[in-house]
């Protein structure tokens, strides 16, 4: 059994939620037309799914630097989606959870 802290489990859930919410965003979102002009869905994949995978991996390895890179990488899209008027604002909320995980893990002396 893997022994993870509760904040790590929250981070795992946020990363998986970002990936799960990206799937309908990539093909059916009528609210966020701006992403369609930028090689959609490959750009959204690179800006949401890949950082979520890196965040998940960083939690497994307990490396804060990977978490910071994933947060900064996904921050522009997370911020844009946080202020959208659709269910995809939850992706932005996952970005806030990323930041919360980084801060709490750093307070718990998890190494860089």
C-alpha positions in Angstrom: 0.0 0.0 0.0 1.3 3.4 -0.9 1.6 5.9 1.9 0.6 9.3 0.6 -0.4 12.3 2.6 -4.0 13.5 2.2 -2.9 16.6 0.3 -1.2 14.3 -2.2 -4.4 12.5 -2.7 -6.1 15.8 -3.3 -3.5 16.6 -5.9 -4.0 13.2 -7.6 -7.7 13.9 -7.8 -7.2 17.4 -9.2 -4.8 16.1 -11.9 -7.3 13.3 -12.9 -10.2 15.8 -12.8 -8.3 18.1 -15.2 -7.7 15.2 -17.6 -11.3 14.0 -17.3 -12.7 17.5 -17.9 -10.4 18.0 -20.9 -12.1 15.2 -22.9 -15.4 16.9 -23.4 -13.7 20.3 -23.6 -11.7 19.2 -26.6 -14.7 18.3 -28.7 -17.9 19.8 -27.4 -17.4 23.1 -25.6 -19.5 25.8 -27.1 -18.5 28.4 -24.5 -14.8 28.7 -25.1 -14.6 29.5 -28.9 -11.2 31.2 -28.4 -9.4 27.9 -28.1 -10.8 26.7 -31.5 -8.6 29.3 -33.3 -5.3 27.9 -31.9 -5.0 24.3 -33.3 -7.7 23.0 -31.0 -7.6 20.3 -29.4 -3.8 19.8 -29.6 -3.0 23.1 -27.9 -5.5 22.5 -25.1 -4.0 19.0 -24.7 -0.5 20.5 -24.4 -1.7 23.1 -21.9 -4.0 21.0 -19.7 -3.4 17.3 -20.0 0.4 17.2 -20.2 0.8 19.5 -17.1 -1.7 17.3 -15.3 0.4 14.2 -16.1 3.5 16.0 -14.9 1.8 17.1 -11.7 0.7 13.5 -11.1 4.2 12.3 -11.7 5.7 15.0 -9.5 3.3 13.9 -6.7 4.4 10.3 -7.1 8.1 11.3 -6.9 7.5 13.9 -4.2 9.3 16.6 -6.1 8.0 20.1 -5.7 9.9 21.5 -8.6 7.9 19.2 -11.0 4.7 20.5 -9.4 5.8 24.1 -9.8 6.7 23.5 -13.5 3.3 21.9 -14.1 1.4 24.7 -12.4 3.2 27.4 -14.3 2.8 25.5 -17.6 -0.9 25.2 -17.2 -1.6 28.6 -15.5 -2.7 30.6 -18.6 -5.4 28.1 -19.6 -6.4 27.4 -16.0 -6.9 31.2 -15.4 -8.9 31.6 -18.6 -11.1 28.6 -17.8 -11.5 29.7 -14.2 -13.4 32.8 -15.4 -15.5 31.0 -18.0 -19.2 30.6 -17.4 -19.3 26.9 -17.9 -18.5 23.6 -16.1 -15.0 24.0 -17.3 -14.4 26.5 -14.6 -13.6 23.4 -12.6 -10.4 23.0 -14.6 -9.4 26.4 -13.3 -10.3 25.3 -9.8 -8.0 22.3 -10.3 -5.2 24.8 -11.0 -6.0 26.4 -7.7 -5.7 23.0 -6.0 -2.3 22.6 -7.8 -1.1 25.7 -6.1 -2.6 24.7 -2.7 -0.8 21.3 -3.0 2.5 23.0 -3.8 2.3 25.3 -0.8 1.2 22.6 1.7 3.8 20.1 0.5 6.5 22.8 0.7 5.3 23.5 4.3 5.7 19.8 5.1 9.3 19.9 4.0 8.9 17.9 0.8 12.2 18.3 -1.1 12.6 20.2 -4.4 
